[in-house]
């Protein structure tokens, strides 16, 4: 049997932690001049993935 491969796109975007999956915020890569400073500041850093999305990320990363 061949080895099951992880979803390479998901592997780059999510990191497994004790409390779930850590991820970066969206809408923070380019064309930031029109975005307010407050909005950009709030999108800094990482946050834990929503519980509704954990099952699909588990499947993509082949986590048990």
Secondary structure, DSSP 4 states (H G I P E B T S, - for coil): -PPPPP-HHHHHHEEEETTEEEEEPSS-SS--TTS-HHHHHHT-SEEEPPGGGHHHHHHHTT--
